[in-house]
Amino acid sequence: MSSSNPKDIFVLVKQVPDQGSKAGLNPDGTIDRARAKRMLNPFDRYALQAALHTKKAYGGRVTCISMGPPPAVEVLLEALEHGVDRGVLLSDKRLAASDTLATAYALYKTILYCGHFDLIFCGLQTTDGDTAQVGPQLAERLNLPQVTYCEDFSLEGDKVKARRIIEGGCQHIISDMPILITVANSYHPLEYKSFRGTWKVQWLQRHPEDLKKVITTVDLDTVGADPEKCGLKGSPTIVAHTEKVGEIGGNCKMFEGQAISDMVVNIIEKSNVKEYLKIS
């Protein structure tokens, strides 16, 4: 049974430092995001797929929401290439160093600014925080039912039937909409970008005025958020100390083109394996 009415679908995504790049740290212990390469949070790819699947299967419009500095518009453009209808970027210098509480508050105000919704999809967590707190905090602020660790779902009328991961198995839930769902990484992977979506983004980038109609950039004043509840001022979490523990990688010697027995002898002779194996 399919849902009878098209849905207003929101999906939250975040731009995070590329896991393969060297970001470094600022003097205050926060990540130096300006130096790091950027990417769409891997966990958000599953939420994006859930939103696009809902649109394809049940009809509706997908709004992609992100919070970050101006370069974060890149993840909204990527979402458009996959089939999202519009994007909203919350960008304000006063949001710098927001913890999960301040982030959830700012996104809560942004969601209210965006208008009516039936479903909100979030990634399970982010690779630069790994707290998995923002989605549930949003649901509490919006007074919504929530399904966390969701790995599959369907819509029947105005109800959601979902399967979520729990310790030792799974749990089946039926809930009314509107609802917030955090999508587990056992859900379907994000499909390839569409030709139509890619062409649309290329066209919009050549026409900035039309791009502004599809991707809206807002600040705290626009969405009606209290600056005192955002950024460091609104973040009770205190980073006491941060340190760099070392570089990824190391030296490696390759032994190849020989018989296995000869390679083993070479490894033993040219390393300290003898000491560990007590070989004389």
Buried (B, 14 or more C-beta within 10 A) or exposed (E): EEBEEEBBBBBBBBBBBBEEEEBEEBEEEEBEBEEBEBBBBBBBBBBBBBBBBBBEEBBBBBBBBBBBBEEBBBBBBBBBBBBBBBBBBBBBEBBEBBBBBBBBBBBBBBBBBBEEBBBBBBBBBBBBBEBBBBBBBBBEBBEBBBBBBBBBBBBEEEBBBBBBBEEEEBEEBEBEBBBBBBBBBBBEEBBEBBEEBBEBBEEBEEEEEEBEEBBBBBBBEBBEBEBEBBBBEBBEEEEEEEEEEEEEEEEEEEEEEEEEEEBEEEEEEEEEEEEEEEEE
